[in-house]
């Protein structure tokens, strides 16, 4: 069953954040992740303010989504995000067709 990373990100240093965005896609690809939405228009309709950036990444399984996050490849990329962005990342399992 498919699973999704859903991330909401507020960036305080856009230039430094690019070091993350240049590295993270390699981790997603290594685990079969496909970016479905990234930084397009968004509106928070309930629950608070709209983050600067929202991202949805699809994986073939919950296990792949978790393995990607826990991988050294992603953790190396994530280190470049630390201190220059605040992120909330969740993994949610999809529903059966």
C-alpha positions, -999 to +999 in steps of 0.1 A: +000+000+000+014+034-009+026+059+017+032+096+017+056+120+033+038+152+040+061+181+050+054+217+060+085+239+059+093+274+069+127+286+056+148+312+074+178+311+050+168+303+014+204+302+001+216+277+027+183+257+022+193+250-014+221+227+000+193+205+013+171+207-018+201+197-040+208+165-019+174+152-007+160+141-041+187+115-044+175+099-012+139+100-024+148+084-057+169+057-040+137+046-021+113+050-051+099+083-039+080+105-063+075+142-056+038+149-061+037+185-048+064+209-038+063+246-030+033+254-052+004+276-042-013+265-009-038+278+015-044+267+051-082+264+054-082+252+090-058+248+119-034+277+115-013+296+091+000+284+057+036+273+058+061+287+032+065+254+016+044+222+015+057+189+000+040+156-007+062+126-017+047+092-027+064+059-019+053+024-029+050+013+008+051+027+043+083+007+050+100+024+020+089+058+033+103+052+067+135+036+054+141+067+032+138+090+062+160+068+083+186+063+056+221+078+059+216+094+025+186+114+037+201+121+071+231+137+054+208+159+033+187+168+064+218+181+082+218+209+056+183+219+065+189+221+102+193+256+115+180+272+082+144+258+082+117+245+105+100+214+092+072+191+102+074+158+084+049+130+088+044+097+070+009+085+063-002+053+048-026+055+019-058+037+016-064+005-004-078+011-039 
